[in-house]
Amino acid sequence: MLFAAFISFLGTIMIFAVVAAGMLRMTRTRNVPLPEKDLTPSVSVIIPACNEEESISSALESVLGLEYSGLEVIVVNDRSTDRTGKVLEEIRHRYPGLQVYTITDLPPGWLGKSHALQYGADRSHGEYLLFTDADIIMEKSTLARAVHWMLENRLDHLCMFFDSTVRGGLLNALLMEIGGGLLLFFRPWKARDPESRHFMGVGAFNLIKAETYRSIGGHRPIAMHPIDDVMLGRAVKEKGYAQDCLLGDGFIRVNWYSTVGELIRGLMKNVFAAYDFRVSRVLVSI
């Protein structure tokens, strides 16, 4: 038992070292300068919302408060059974430019979130599309810095990691352990390398050129995949488009999971998909 514990400890140290070295190679959003003048590309922000009555108001306030001209905000109310629809109507009275669409039925061959994202994208007009979630809080300069980084580096897709504001020592410890494993698996610091097979996508912030999105088929090829955000990043990379991933600490935050139970249910839904449904990869990870 002692030997097994020692081997496990060494493995943890090695994982930490690899991940830490990789993260140091990534750019922090705070180090991306603000553009000297207004950026011209129009951006459509697309937010799917399913039973988000508790978080949608503050999330939308932050998106609508982004310092970016030429902004289009689209919310897709995806079959919510709580007060999400009423909350959206209240917000739309204060922000007449906000576009709200309501879905009542899910067509065959689709998972709900992917369908809602595609539905919003089909009704957008921006040169760039930002897919985000209904519980994300953004600092007001986040989008301007992101678009500036894309233009400067001629990127087709840019994702951004977020601050997690969970409470509790056990929950934070579990998230750090799981997050470290996922970072080691995906290696997002290599996403920018066109010679690398590694890719990345983040549901909190997936910014993509509209023409790139349409050229890969949008969300249709991944209509039934539970981790649509990561798979969007894979589709971009496999088609040879340029992508990168930023560290968004201080610019994007979300209460990722509220309890250990929520975390477990989230893992049951998503982790096997993250390993591409391959038992061999799961065994190696374990």
C-alpha positions in Angstrom: 0.0 0.0 0.0 2.8 2.4 0.9 4.5 1.7 -2.5 1.3 2.3 -4.4 0.8 5.6 -2.5 4.3 6.6 -3.3 3.8 5.9 -7.0 0.5 7.8 -7.0 2.2 10.7 -5.4 5.0 10.8 -8.0 2.4 10.6 -10.7 0.5 13.5 -9.3 3.7 15.6 -9.1 4.6 14.7 -12.7 1.1 15.7 -13.9 1.3 19.0 -12.0 4.7 19.7 -13.5 3.5 19.1 -17.1 0.3 21.1 -16.6 2.1 24.0 -14.9 4.7 24.2 -17.6 2.0 24.1 -20.3 -0.1 26.8 -18.6 2.9 29.1 -18.5 3.0 28.9 -22.3 -0.6 30.1 -22.6 -1.5 33.8 -22.9 -3.5 35.5 -20.2 -6.4 37.7 -21.3 -5.1 40.4 -19.0 -1.9 40.5 -21.1 -3.9 41.1 -24.4 -3.9 44.8 -24.9 -7.1 46.7 -25.5 -7.4 47.8 -29.2 -6.5 51.5 -29.7 -9.7 52.0 -31.7 -13.2 50.4 -32.0 -13.0 47.0 -33.7 -15.1 46.7 -36.8 -16.1 43.0 -37.0 -19.6 42.5 -35.8 -20.1 39.8 -33.2 -23.3 37.8 -32.4 -23.4 36.4 -28.9 -25.5 33.3 -28.7 -26.7 32.0 -25.3 -28.7 28.8 -24.9 -30.9 28.8 -21.7 -32.7 25.8 -20.2 -34.1 26.4 -16.7 -31.7 29.2 -15.9 -34.0 31.5 -13.9 -31.4 32.0 -11.1 -28.4 32.9 -13.3 -29.7 34.3 -16.6 -30.3 37.9 -15.4 -26.8 38.6 -14.1 -25.2 36.8 -17.0 -27.1 38.8 -19.5 -26.4 42.0 -17.7 -22.7 41.3 -18.1 -23.0 40.4 -21.8 -25.1 43.5 -22.6 -22.6 45.6 -20.7 -19.6 44.5 -22.9 -17.7 47.4 -24.3 -18.0 46.5 -27.9 -19.7 48.2 -30.8 -21.6 46.1 -33.3 -22.8 43.6 -30.8 -25.8 41.4 -31.4 -27.1 39.3 -28.4 -29.3 36.3 -29.0 -30.8 34.1 -26.3 -32.5 30.8 -27.1 -34.9 29.7 -24.4 -34.7 25.9 -24.8 -37.9 24.4 -23.5 -37.5 25.9 -20.0 -40.1 24.8 -17.5 -39.2 27.4 -14.8 -39.4 31.2 -14.9 -36.6 31.6 -17.5 -39.0 32.9 -20.1 -40.5 35.5 -17.8 -37.1 36.7 -16.7 -36.0 37.1 -20.4 -39.1 39.1 -21.2 -38.4 41.4 -18.3 -34.8 42.0 -19.5 -36.0 42.5 -23.1 -38.2 45.4 -21.9 -35.1 47.1 -20.6 -33.0 46.2 -23.6 -35.1 46.3 -26.7 -32.2 45.2 -28.9 -32.0 41.8 -27.2 -33.3 38.9 -29.3 -35.1 36.1 -27.6 -36.3 33.0 -29.3 -38.2 30.2 -27.6 -37.9 26.5 -28.6 -40.8 24.2 -27.6 -39.8 21.0 -29.3 -36.6 19.2 -29.9 -36.2 17.7 -33.4 -35.0 14.1 -33.8 -31.2 13.6 -34.0 -30.3 16.5 -31.7 -29.3 17.1 -28.1 -30.9 20.2 -26.7 -27.9 22.5 -26.3 -26.4 21.8 -29.7 -29.7 22.4 -31.3 -30.2 25.7 -29.4 -26.8 26.9 -30.4 -27.4 26.0 -34.1 -30.8 27.7 -33.9 -29.3 30.9 -32.6 -26.5 30.8 -35.1 -28.9 30.4 -38.0 -30.6 33.6 -37.0 -27.4 35.6 -36.4 -25.8 38.3 -38.6 -22.4 38.8 -37.0 -19.1 38.2 -38.7 -18.0 36.4 -35.6 -20.1 34.2 -33.3 -19.5 33.9 -29.6 -21.1 30.8 -28.0 -21.4 31.2 -24.2 -23.5 29.9 -21.4 -26.4 31.4 -19.4 -24.4 31.5 -16.1 -21.2 33.3 -17.3 -20.2 36.7 -16.0 -17.8 38.6 -18.2 -15.6 41.6 -17.5 -16.6 44.5 -19.8 -13.4 44.4 -22.0 -13.3 40.6 -22.4 -14.8 40.5 -25.9 -12.7 43.5 -27.2 -9.5 41.8 -26.1 -10.5 38.5 -27.5 -11.4 39.9 -31.0 -8.2 41.9 -31.0 -6.2 38.7 -30.2 -7.9 36.9 -33.1 -7.3 39.7 -35.6 -3.6 40.1 -34.5 -3.0 36.4 -34.8 -5.2 35.6 -37.7 -7.2 33.1 -35.8 -10.4 31.4 -36.9 -11.4 30.1 -33.4 -10.6 31.3 -29.9 -11.7 29.8 -26.6 -11.1 31.0 -23.1 -10.8 29.3 -19.7 -12.8 30.8 -16.7 -12.6 31.4 -13.0 -14.6 28.9 -11.0 -16.3 30.4 -8.0 -17.3 27.2 -6.2 -17.3 27.0 -2.4 -16.1 24.2 -0.1 -12.7 22.5 0.4 -13.8 19.1 -0.9 -15.5 20.5 -4.0 -12.5 22.7 -4.9 -10.1 19.8 -4.3 -12.1 17.5 -6.6 -12.3 20.2 -9.3 -8.5 20.8 -9.1 -7.9 17.1 -9.5 -10.3 16.6 -12.4 -9.2 19.9 -14.0 -5.6 18.9 -13.9 -6.4 15.5 -15.5 -8.4 17.2 -18.3 -5.7 19.7 -18.9 -3.1 17.0 -19.2 -5.4 15.1 -21.6 -6.3 18.0 -23.9 -3.1 20.1 -23.5 -4.8 23.3 -24.6 -1.4 25.1 -24.9 -0.8 23.1 -28.0 -4.0 24.1 -29.7 -2.3 27.0 -31.5 0.3 24.7 -33.0 -0.9 23.8 -36.6 1.4 20.7 -36.5 -0.2 19.4 -33.2 -3.3 17.2 -33.1 -4.4 18.8 -29.9 -7.4 21.1 -29.9 -9.6 22.9 -27.4 -13.1 24.3 -27.0 -14.7 25.9 -23.9 -18.5 26.3 -23.5 -18.1 29.5 -21.5 -16.3 31.2 -24.4 -16.1 29.8 -27.9 -15.5 32.7 -30.4 -15.4 31.7 -34.0 -15.6 33.3 -37.4 -19.1 32.9 -38.9 -17.7 31.7 -42.2 -15.5 29.1 -40.4 -18.5 27.9 -38.4 -20.6 27.4 -41.5 -17.8 25.8 -43.4 -17.5 23.0 -40.8 -21.2 22.5 -40.8 -21.9 24.3 -37.6 -23.2 22.1 -34.8 -24.9 19.7 -37.2 -22.0 17.2 -37.3 -21.9 17.1 -33.5 -25.6 17.3 -33.0 -25.7 14.3 -30.6 -22.4 14.9 -28.8 -22.7 15.8 -25.1 -19.5 17.9 -25.0 -20.4 20.2 -27.9 -17.9 22.9 -26.9 -14.8 20.7 -27.1 -16.0 18.9 -30.2 -16.5 22.3 -32.0 -12.8 23.0 -31.2 -11.9 19.6 -32.7 -13.9 20.2 -35.8 -12.1 23.5 -36.3 -8.7 21.9 -35.8 -9.4 18.9 -38.1 -10.3 21.2 -40.9 -7.0 23.0 -40.7 -8.2 26.3 -39.2 -6.2 28.3 -36.8 -7.2 28.3 -33.1 -5.9 29.3 -29.7 -6.9 29.2 -26.1 -6.5 32.0 -23.5 -6.5 32.0 -19.8 -9.5 34.1 -18.7 -8.9 34.5 -15.0 -10.2 37.8 -13.9 -12.3 38.2 -17.1 -14.7 35.2 -17.1 -16.2 33.6 -14.0 -18.9 31.0 -13.3 -20.2 29.0 -10.4 -19.3 25.8 -12.2 -20.8 23.3 -9.7 -22.6 24.1 -6.5 -22.3 20.7 -4.8 -20.3 17.5 -5.0 -23.5 15.8 -6.2 -23.8 18.2 -9.1 -20.2 17.5 -9.9 -20.7 13.8 -9.9 -23.8 14.1 -12.2 -21.8 16.3 -14.5 -19.0 13.8 -14.7 -21.4 10.9 -15.4 -22.8 12.9 -18.4 -19.6 14.2 -19.9 -16.4 12.4 -19.0 -16.8 9.3 -21.1 -17.5 11.5 -24.0 -14.3 13.5 -23.3 -12.4 10.3 -23.7 -14.0 9.8 -27.1 -16.0 6.9 -25.8 -12.9 4.7 -25.6 -12.6 2.3 -22.7 -8.8 2.1 -23.2 -8.3 5.8 -22.6 -10.5 5.6 -19.5 -8.4 2.8 -18.1 -5.1 4.6 -18.7 -6.5 7.7 -17.0 -7.7 5.7 -14.0 
